[in-house]
């Protein structure tokens, strides 16, 4: 006997809690048994216009028995009988303890109901499970962060105020020159060229950032370090002298706060620099470093195989000796009163972004969260995770980032890749799949805090990516031919605007990498870290980003936690809504040569152009828009 079913975990009629569940709350799962497959297109491919709750007429009462097959990650499965209903089968139970769980359904004599494309159920011979994240009862994320707009700054390259101090070993460069990228005679790239961007420079540009609608500034590392990127920390307790002083940081935090902007710092706790107070490989510091003596107070921080020359380092890079997070001395230094985390939180910063979070053990992240939240329960903790953070495996261990005891949010690399893939391919289905996976796998309070990026200091510039210029090596990346022609740049900016519409309107918080709003180009490090060109502002692109910032600010109550629902996805067309009690916003992006008609329930206004529409809207090829009902303006 062949049967047809409907199970969509993003439909409240099928799963009463969308996304992750809270320990102890009631969870109800409903599977609809259909009279026929009509428009649903069974198998792995489910047309998005079929993702709606079946009507009573479409369903039939089952005669077959069905079972929920459920297990915790790494444990044996259990089978639970489901209750037959007028529409299919149902089962209710209390959400289990925090952890990662998997489930599917079995229908006697008809195989399994498995997780297919767009996270929807289909009949299969072999099971493929749905994922369920359970989090702690007290898991909360900062409301102030939700609905805002982030801006990432690589401090040495954003804006310079005053002159650089004269420090041995640091090469001072003129603003706007090409960053050094060639290795020295020993085959190492020292990253020791500095352009002089500093904290005062950032403070001077706060009016510019406020005009962009920025509510959060994320700074790459600002603590003393030997390199311009400062991920090789020399002293966690001091601001790098090229960036300024503690007084400068406090002034920046206070001035930003007056404009409704908070500052987030980069926490690099997996490794230090070899040229540091703690390791002191070269004897540049008066301290007794771990490299110098086993009696050093920092010796337990590191792991040596053959002392002192052979030690564990991050990815084998010897200038970055890796921290042994099991060291109680190191933990006290980071977590205790007067320690690193609480010292900088006392300046009024909004929280931390954690470098290489998957290199930090779960116990360390749990202690970090406890320390941060003790100082400021509303501080944000964002982890650098490049994959789906709900089921990430790092070093053969399933991670527990989003179960309520570690992170508030992660960098949203899956969405970044999906948006770029959609812009390049014109296939909206893959983008929708990524969005639905994030919604289904993540706690809602995490989803609303996701750091939605299109590029960072670790990736090629988004304009360069969309421009389609590929280079084989860094020598090619430095050539004039690695830059876009005026014609190519114009086309890339058109694509960028479409990508930014999605970045700003899908669940999460958009994060603009400095200069993207000014059409800055560049391949991978260090070319993605060029100086901001303040003498040539791309007014068109800046105005576009600013308008999106205004829209997010005006309708923040919708964007902060409005639910996502796809309305139509076809080829290159994607139409969706963001909706909650505060209102609803409709977004369309048409990355195709086709024309479509959209019928709105009431007279509406497109917020980018302020065009008014009675009900019917023509969606032209390669266009986009953000719509709101005229009465809700």
N, C-alpha and C positions, 0 to 999 in steps of 0.2 A: 504494500500500500504506500502510495506517495502522498506526503503531506506538505502543506505550505504554512510557514509560521512568520510571525513578526516579533522581533525583539530588538529594541533600540535603547541602549542604556542612557542615551541623552534625551529620551522622551520620559517625562515624569509618569506617564501612564504605564511604562514598563519598569521603571526603577524610580522609586519615590525620592531618592537622594541622588542628585546628579554629581558625578565625580567621586572623590574620596568620601569615606564615611567616618563619623565620629564614634569612638568606642562607646558601646552601650546604647546607641540610638537604634530605633526600629528601622529595619531595612525590608522593603517589600519588593519582590521581583515578580513581574507578570509576563507571561508568554502568550501571545495571541495565536490561536489556531484559525487559519483562514479557509474559506470555502474553495478558493482558487488562487492562482498566483497573479492574476490580472496584470496590473502595471508594475509589479514589484521586481521583475527581472531576476529570478533567483539564481543562486550560485554565489560567487564571490563579489559580483558587481551589482550594487544596489543603486538605481537611479535616485538622485537626491530628491526629486519631486515625489518620490514614493515614501519618503521618511516622515510619514504622518500616522497618527494613531488610527487604526482601522475602525470603521463604524461598526455598530452592532450587526448590521445587515451583512457585513463582510466576514463576520466570524461565525464559528460553529462550535457546538458543545462537543468536547472530546470523548471518545470511548477508550482511548489508549492511555496508559499510565506514563507519567513523566517524572523525572528525578533531577534534582539539583546535585551536580557533582562539584564538590568544594574542597579546597585544601589551602593550608598555609604554605608559603614558599619553603620548599625543601622537605615537606612532610607528606605523608600518605593522604590520598584523597578519601573523602567520605561521601556517601550517597544519602540524600534526603528526599523522601517522597513529596511531590507537590500536590496541591489540592486542585481538583477539577472544578472549573467555573463555567459560566455560560459563554465565556469568550475564549477559554483555553485552560491555562494552568497558572497557579499562583503559589507563592511561599513567602512567609514572613519570619524573621528572626532578628535577634539583637546583634548589632555589629560587634565583631570580635575585638580582641586586644590589638593595640597598634602593631602594624606589620603589613607585609605584602601578601595578598591572597589571589588565588586563581579559581575561576569557576566556568562551567559550561552546563548544558542540559542534555539529558538522555531521554529519548522517547522510545518506549519499548517497541522493538521490531522495526524502527525507522532511523536508527543511527543517532547522531548527535546534533544539537544546535550549537554551532561554533561561532567564534568571532571572525567576521569577514571584513571586507573593505568598508570603510567609513564606520568601523566599530559596530556594525550591525550583525544580527544573527542570520545564519543560513544552515540548511541541512547538509551534513557531511558524514562521510563514512568514518573518518578519524577526527577526534576532537582537537580543536584549537581554542584555548581558553581565553575568556575575558579577564582583564586585570582589575583588581580592587585594592585600593590603598585604604588602610584604616589608620586614623591618627588619634592622638590623645584627646581627652575631653577638654583640656585647657589650652589647646593650640589656637593662638590668635596671631594675627599679623597686623602691623601698624596701619591704621586707617588713613593717617595723614599722607602716606605714600601713594595710596590708590587714586587713580584718576589724574595723577600729575604728569609732568614731562621732565625727563632726565636729560642731562648733558654731560658727556664724558670729556674730561680735559687731561691731556698729556702735558703736565705743567711746564716742562722746558720749552714747549713749542707753541703755547697759546698766546701769551702776551708778556712783553718785557717792560718793566718799569725801573728806571735807574740803570746802574751799571753792575756788572758782575764782580764779585770779589776775586782776588788773585789767589788761587789755590794750586799748589804744586800737583802736576799730573793731569790737570783739567785743561783742555784746549778750548779757548774761547773763539766762537765763530760769529760771523756776521749774520744777522737775521735774514732768513730766506735762502741761504746757501744750501747746497745739497748735503744731507747728512753723510758722514763717513760710513762706508759699507764694506770696504776692503779689509781683509785681515792683515795683521802686522807680519814681521819676518818670522814670527813663531806660529803663525797660522791662527791667531786669535783676533776676533773683532772686539775691541776694548770698549766701544760705546762711551768713549771719554771726551767726545766733542759736545760742547754746551752752547746753547743759543741765548740763554738768559731769561727765559720765561720764569715768572715767579709769582708768589702769592699776591703781592701788591698789584702786579699786572692783571691778575684775575679780578681783584677787587675793583680796579678801574673799569673793567668791562662788565660789571654787574648790570648797568643800565641796558647794555646790548642784550645780555642774556634774559633780562626781564622782558624785553620787547619780544623775544622769541617765545615767551610763555613758559620759561624754565622754572620748575619748582624744586628740582634737586640737581645738585652738581656732584658728580662722582669724579674724584681726583685719583689719577694713578699715583703710586707711592710718593710721599713727600718727606720721608725720614732720611736721615743722612745715609749716603751710599756713594760708592765709587763711580757708578755709571750714570748716564743721563736718564735711563729708564727706572733706576732705583729699585729694582727687584732684588738687588744684592745688598740687602740692608747692612749698614755699618753700625748704626746705633738707633734702636727703636725709640729712645727717649729724647732724641733731638731732631729738630727740623733741619733739613739739609741747608747749609748756609747759602747756597745759590738760590734757594727758594725764599729765604727770609728767616724770621724768628718766630718764637711762640707768640709774641705780641702781634706779629703780622697775621698769624693764623687766627688769633682771637678777633682781630679787627675784621678779617674776611668773614668769619662765622657771624659776627654781629651785624655787619653791613648786609650780608646776604639775608639774614633773618628779617631785617627791616623791609626787604623786598619780597618776603614770602618764600625765600629759597633756603633750603637746607644743604649742608655739606656732608658728603659721605667719603670716608677715607678708605684706601686700599690696605688691607691687612695681609702681610706676607709672612706667614708663620710656619711654613714648611721648610724653609731654608734661609740662611743668611749669606752674606758675602764672605769670601775668605779674607778680604781686607776689612775686618770689623773688630770692634771692641771685644767680641766674644771668641772669635777664631784667631785673629791677629797673626796671620801667616807671614806677613812681611814686617812685623814689628813697628808698624806706623802708630800704634796706640800705646799708651803707658800701662794699660792693663796686661795681666798675664793671661793670654788667650789659650784656648784648648789645644792649639797647634804647638804651643811653646812648652807646655808642661801638663803632665797628668794630674798635678795638684791644682790646676786652674779651677776656679769656681764654675767655669763653663765646660769643663771636660765632659760631664755627663750629658751635655746637650747634643753631642755628636757621636758617631759610630766609626771607630777606626778598625781596619783589618790588620794593618801593620803600621804601628805608630812611628812617626806622625804622617808619613807620606801617603799612605794608602787609606783613604776614608770614603765613606758613602757620600755621594753628591747627587744633586737633582739631575736626573737623566744623564748621569756621567759627566756633567759639566763641572770641572774641578773648582771653578771660581764660586760655585754655589754649594758649599757643604750642607748636607741635609740634616735637619733637626731630628733628634730622637724624641718624639712627642711623649714617650714614657717617662722622660726625665722629670722628676718631681720638682727639681730646682727650676727647670724651664717653665713648668706649669705655674708655679708660684709667681714667677717673673711676669708671665702674661696675664694671669687671671686675678691675682690678689689685689687687695686695696693698695693703691699706689703703683700697681702694675701697669703694663702697657695699655690694655684695653680701657681701664677706668681712668687713667690719666687723660687720654685724649677725649674720652666721652665727657669729661669735666669741662671741656672747652665749649660744649654745646653742639657737637657734631651730631648728625642724624643717624649715624650707624657706620657699618663696615661692609665692604665687598671683600670676600675672602679669595685670595689667589689660590689656584690649584686646590680647590676644596676636596677633590677626590683623592688627594695625597694626604689629607688630614684624617686620622682615624675617627670613628664614630664617637668614642669616649671623649676625644679631644674637642670635637664639635659640640658635644653635649655640655661639657664644662665651659666652653666658650659662650654658648648661649646663656647659661646660668649667670656667668659673670657680667655679660652685657646687659641682660634684662634686670639684674639687681641694680645696676646703675641707672638704667633708663628703660622701663618696660616698653616704651614706644620706639626704641632704636631699631633700625632695620638691619637684618643680616642676610646678605646676598652671596650665594656661592658661585664660583666659576665652575660650572658643569656644562659640558658640551653636548651631552646626550639627554635622553628622557631621564629626568632625575628621580622618577618614581621607582624605576626598576634597574638603575645603574649598577653594574658590577665593576668594582675596581679592585685589582689585586686579588682576584678570585673570591671576593666577598660582596654580597649584596648590600648596598648602602641603605641608610635609614634617614636620608636627608629630610623627607617631608612627612614624617610620622609624628611631628609635634615637639621634638626635643632638640632639633638641630637648626635648620635653616628656615628663614621666612620666604625666601625666593631664590631663584637661580637666573643666570644669564640664559636667554631664550634662543640658543643656537638652532634648535630644530625649526623654530618658526622662521628665523633668518634664512636658513637654507631653503625652506619651502617657498617663501616669498620670492627669493631670487630665482628658484626653479620655475615658478609660475610666470614671472616676467620674461624669462628667457624662452620658455616653451609654449606659453599660452594654454597650459593645461591646468584649469582651476581645480580639478578633482583631487590632485595630489596635495594641493594647499589645504583644501577642505579636510582631507584625511588627517593631516598634521594637526589642524586646529581641533578636530574632534577627539583625537588621541589625547591631546593636552587636557582638554576639558574632562574627559573620562578618567584619566589617570591621576590628576592632581587635585588636592584639596582646593575648594573654591577660594579660600583665603590666600592660598599660594598663587593660584591662577591670576588673581587680580593684582598681584605684586610682581608678576614676571617682568624681567628686564628685557624688553623687546628691542633687539639690536638689528642693524643692517651691516654694521662693521665696527671693529674695535682696533686697538693698538696691535692686536695679534693677527689681523686679517688685512687683505688688500682693501683699499678704498672702494666703497660701493659704486662710485661713479666709474672707476676703472673697470670693475667687474662687469657692470652693465654695458660699458663701452666695448667689451669683447677683445681687448688687447691682451695677448698672452706672451709671456717671455720665458725663456728657458733657464735663465740665470740672472743674478743681480747685475752683472755687467750690462745685460740687455735692458734691465729695468731702469738703469741710469741714463740710457740714451734718449735723445729728443723723440725718437720714434715710439717710445713707450708712452708718450702723451697723446691725448686725443686731438684730432683735427677739430677745427671749429664746427664743421658739419657733424662729425661723429659725437662731439661733445653736446651739441644741441639735441641730438637724438637720444643720447644717454641721459640727459637731464629730463627729457620727456618720460623715459622709462623710470627714472628715479622718483619722479613725482607720483607715479602710479604705485610704486613700492612703498613710498612714505605714507600714502593714504591708508594702506593696509597696516603699516607699522603703528599708525596713530589711532586706528579705530578697532582693531582686533583686541581681545582681552589681554590685559597687561598694561605696562607703562612704557611708552616709547623712550628709547635712549639714543640721542643724537651724538655721534662721535664728532668732536670738534672739527669744524671746517666742512663737514658734509653739506651744511646749509649754505656754504660758499663755494661749492663745486670744486673742492680740493681733490686732486688726483693722487694716485700713488699705489704701487704694488706692495708686496709684503714688507715687513720691517727691514730697513728703517724708512722706506719710501712712504709708508702710510703714516709716518710721524714727522712730516715736514712742518715747517712753521706756517702759522695762520697768516694769510696775506691780507692785512688790514688796509692796504692801499687800494685794493681792488675787490670791492664787495659786489657779489652777484645779486643785485637788487631784486631781480625776478625770483630767484630761488629763496633768498632770505625772506621775501614777502610771502612766499608760499608756506614756508615753515612757520612764520609768525602767525599767519592766518589759522593754520591748524592748531597752533598753541592757544590762540584766542578761543577757538571752538571747544577745545578740551577744557579750558578754564571755565567758559560759560556754562557748559553742560557736564561739568565734572561729576555731578550727582548721578548721571547716567553712566559715564565712562568708568567710574570707580568700581562698580560691581554689577553693571547691567549684564544680563544674560545674553549669550550669543545664540542666534538661530539662523541657519541658512534658509533662505527663501527660494533661491533658484541658483543652480550651478549647472552650467552647460558649456562645454568647450572652454573658451576663454572668459566666459561671463561668470561673475560671482556677485550675488545680491544677498545681503544679510542684514539682520537687525540687531541692535543692542537695546535691551528693554528691561526696565524695572519699575518700581512704583513712582520714580521721579519722572518717567517719561520714556520715550522711545526715539531712536535714531536709526535711519535706514542708510545703508552704504551700498553703492554699486561700483564695480570695476569691470570694464569691458576690454580685455586685452585680446581683441580679435577684430577682424574686418567686417563682422556682421553687425546688423542693426537689430535692436530689440525694443519692445514696448513694455513699459512698466506702469501698472495701474496702482495708484496710491489710494488708500481708503478715504482720504480727505485732502483738501487743498494743502499743498506743501511748498516749502522753500528750500532750494539748494543752497547750502551755506557758503560754498566757495564763491559762487557767482551772484548770490542773492536773487536768482531767477525764481519766479513764482509759477507754480503749476496747479491747475485745477484738480485734475485726477490722473490724466495720462501723460507719461513722460517718454520721449524718444531717447533711447540710449544709443548714441552714435558710436562708430568704431573707435577703439583706443581712447575711451573717455572714462571719467570717474565722477563720482559726486557723493555728497553727504546731505541727506534729506531729513527735514523735521517738519512735522505738521505745523501749518501756519499759526494755529491757535496756541502752540507751545513755544513760539519764538521768545 
